[in-house]
Amino acid sequence: MVLVPHVLSGISIVLLVIYGIDVLVGGGGAGDGFLPFDAMTRGIGFGFPPIILSFIAFFMAKNPPFKGLGIMLIITGALIIIGGAISMTSASESENTTRMAGEGGALIAIGAIIAALGAIKIKKATSIAS
């Protein structure tokens, strides 16, 4: 049975994968990937919605706790952390070093929070199943 929180989390993962592939293909430049967007537009369209959808999915699925949703949230958090780390490493090559490092650090923190929410879902699901 597919539930709305699972669908939201799945959409988050798909958007982050598309975002990541575009950055890898284009090297992070404006319009260099397969999406014709600059970095800010790409981040707003493909990076910000997964963050919001992950929080909505977590709070929407209060009872019963879902182990699968927890795993999906951990995957989403990991993808966001990877994106933040890549952003921080590319900051040394950019003229906007301070801004890029700050954004990368914020992404790592947000990804860690989402992954922690996933861990909470898994812990609640396993404690109820026991």
N, C-alpha and C positions, 0 to 999 in steps of 0.2 A: 504494500500500500504506500503510494507516494503521497507525502504530506507537503503542505506549503513551505514549511521551514527547510525541508530537504531541497525543494525546487529553488528556493532563494539562495541557498548555499551552493547549489550546483551552478546557478547563474553566476555567482561570485567567482567561482573557480574558473569557469569558461572565460569570463571577462579578463581575469588576471592572466590567464594563459595567452589569450590573444594579445594583450598588452605586452607581455614579456617577449613573445615571438616577434612582434613588431619592433621592439627596441633592439633585440638581438640581430634581426635582419638589417635594420637601418642604422645600427650603431648609435641610436639615441637621437639622431639629428632630425630636424624638422622635415617631414615628408620623405625621409629616406627609406622608411620601411614600406610595407604594403598598405598602411593606412596613411591617407594624405593629411595628417595632422601634425601640428607642432607639439612640442613636449607638454606644454601646459594644457592644451585641448585634449591630448591623449590621456593625460593624468586625470582630468576632470571627467572625461567620458568613460574611461576604462579602469581607472584606479580608485576613484572616490566611491562610485556605486557599490563595489564589493564590500567596502568597509561598512557602509550603512546597511546593506542587505544582511551582512553577517550578524550585526547587532540585532536587527529585527528578527532574524531566524532564531537566535538564541533566546530572546525574551518571548517570542511567540510560542515556542515549544516548551512550555513549563511542565506539563504533565501529559503523558508519562515522559520521563527523560529518555532520549534516544542516543544510543551508542554510535550509530551511523552518522548522526548529525554532529556529534562531538568529533569524530574523525574528519568529517568534511570541514569543520571549523579549524581544526589543527592544520589541515592542508592549506586552507585559505590564509591562516596566520603565517605559515611557513613561506608561502609565495610572497606575501607582503614583506616579510623580513628579508627575503632574498632580494626583492626589488629595492628595499632601503639600503642594503649592503652594496648593491651595484651602484646605486645613486651616490653613495658616499665615496666609493672608489673612483668613480668617474669625476667627482668633484675636483680632484687634484689636476685634472686635465682641462678644466673649464675656468672661464674668467669669473664666474659666479660661485667661487669655491665655498664661501661662508653660507650662502643660501642653500646650495646643493647639500652641503654637509648637514645643515639643520633639518632640511626636508628628509634626508636619509635617516637621521636619528629619530625623527618623529615617526617615520614609517616603521622602523624597527620596533619602537615602543608600541605602536598601534597593533602591529602584527603579533607581538608578544601577548598583548591583552586578548586578542581574538583567539590565539592558540590556548591561552589559559582558560578562556570560556569553553573551548572545546574539551579541555581536560576536565573541567567541572562537569560537563554533560556526561562524559564517559564515567567519571567517578560516581555520579548519582545513579547512572544506569546500572553499574555493576553492584552498587550497594543495595539497590532495590531488588536486583535479580538474585542476590545471595540469600 
